[in-house]
Amino acid sequence: SKKTKKKKDITEKPLTDLLGKDKLRELCTQLPKAELLADVSGCVRPQTLMELLKPLLLSGDLTQADLMALQMKKGRDFLQSLIILDKATNSLEATLVVVKETMEDYAKENVRYVELSMTLRPKPSYRSFLQSVLKVMSNSPKGLDARLLVNLDRNLEIDEANSVVSLLIEFVQANVVNSRKLIAGIRLCGVARRNSGAWEKYRETLQRARDFGIPVVVNFA
């Protein structure tokens, strides 16, 4: 007897076949979502990035040849792109622009909860930088709950890492700009340089944050 072919269940078909690309995109936008790691420097809008890069090109800090890495055609372009994005968002002014636009973009996609990950900058000071970022985040678009995940570079000197953690503890303790709600935690991350970056170096520093109730995330990659 002939073997009968099993009829393919409609649920096995790709959603693009069932709904079409436009309907699927609309559905995905309507669905409520959460983003648990949105690195701010990687969320910059293309047009905003071009504007932020202009002064770096004029000063010679970057060249048009350097920007070729943003096309991601070579293996090493990834790390070079991270360096470019970091330079572009290095100032407080640039960071505040990108944070505001990032929250707007996530709100448009119906994201209900997002953790924005960023590195605090020493200029004008860690304190001023953190306070300014929290003020912008406290005015997130309606329907979006935005929190801050503070990056702790694994190449920082231990004294500097301790000062950042002490500042976060101080802010949370005094609830500066609603820090108890807005600060989601600390993220140990970054590309480890040779003979540095071992997470054990920061064990006591991170434990101090955890003992105070500030969650800690450790990236090993």
Secondary structure, 3 states (H helix, E strand, C coil): CCCCCCCCCHHHCCHHHHHCHHHHHHHHHHCCEEEEEEEHHHCCCHHHHHHHHHHHHHHCCCCHHHHHHHHCCCCCHHHHHHHHHHHHCCCHHHHHHHHHHHHHHHHHCCEEEEEEEEECCCCCCHHHHHHHHHHHHCCCCCCCEEEEEEEEECCCCHHHHHHHHHHHHHHHHHCHHHHHHHEEEEEEECCCCCCCCCHHHHHHHHHHHHHCCCCEEECCC
